Amino acid sequence: MTRVALVTGGTRGIGKAISQALKTAGYKVAATYAGNGAMAKQFETETGIKTFQWDVADYEACQKGVVEVVASVGPVDVLINNAGITRDGTLLKMSFEAWRAVIDTDLTSCFNMAKAVFPGMVERKFGRIVNVSSINGQGGQYGQVNYSAAKAGIHGFTKALALEGARYGVTVNSLAPGYTDTDMVAAVPPQAMEKVIAKIPVGRLGKAEEIARGILFLVADDAGFITGSTVSINGGQHMY
């Protein structure tokens, strides 16, 4: 049986690696994107993975978007809540708009998307949901009260929903990447990046493909006894 996987923010960075890894593993994959249509089109051409555009912070858009995915690709068996943004700044300088944007996109989106696919998973007695958190949701980060709060909230959301899904064969887990070689991390100034790498015991940034391998482990059909857990892939930087 071919499983259908939906990856939010699935055309760039870690999301792109997850989408590609799932397709290679035999899943039918759908990937969402927010606004970069040209990059999404290029991704679709290169990978053959269907892309869908909507704002994961918009509840109604998520409900309509999932209906479109189901009609085009099939009922969603696997949901990867990967979409996320940053709007960094200290609390003294952070606007409410910057706070709200990150909370809505990084955390509320998990509710929006789960609300759209969870009932079908329960009905079919199978589902895999993985919420992508961050090392900074585990340990905090200066200048990221919004991002750290959103990513920390994912862990509570994950554990509570895991309790709801367990009896129906629906597992819910989170995956917390450390600093990974993506465009988001590449934007960090070189001197600051040197300090970051110096704190990683393995002495390097992670690779998006390494994060994707963790996803494949959690969504496998035979991973049904793993739920409510957090898998940390961070090179030993934060052991929690």
Phi, psi and omega in degrees: 000128180273122180276148176258128180242136177243124183243117176279145186058039192267012183249356183221154171056227180298321180300320178297316179296322178295313180302314182294319180295320179295318179296316179300326180281357174104006178278151167274123191243139169237138182235137177259157174216161186266310188210343183273083184296323181295317179291322179296320179296319178296317178300315181297320179294319183287324189253338185077010179271131180289140179243151182222137183254123166196164180270114183292347176280350182261111185302310182296323179296324179293318180296315180292321181297317180294323175302318179295318179297315180299318180293327185269321187245323180133169179303138186278118177266331185229126177241125174248108177276089185252337186302137179194157177225167171234147173218074192287154177163152176292160180303323181297331183254349186283132176277161175297325179298320179292322176298308186295321181299317182287317178300316182292318184283322186269329184247306181301330178300328179296319175296311183304313184285319179296322179300328182281329186251339186299316181302319179294322177297316179298317181296321182273356179062033174202138174186152176226119175240127175236123179258121183275114179261222182192154172303330181281349170275347178265319185246353183079162178206135179302134178079012181225046180298326179289309182295315180296321178294316180297314182289327174293321178300330179301324182294317177294317177302315182299312184294319180293316180291329177300322178294325180288325186271343191304315185289347182255007181079018179254116178262147179225118181227166174239154177232127185246097178287151168272201182290120188239147185286082179231174179300323181298316180285328180297339180285348179288133180304143184307318181296320178292323180294323177301320179292323178297311182297327179297338181267356181264115184307324180283351171079023179200168171285157174284167175250143181303326180295330179289325176293319180299325178296325176295322177298313181302322179297315185286331185266358183299149178303325183269020177257028186290348180262006178251109179207149183073016185254162173240125174261120180260125178236090189218017179067019179086007183293324179223112183257105187216000000 
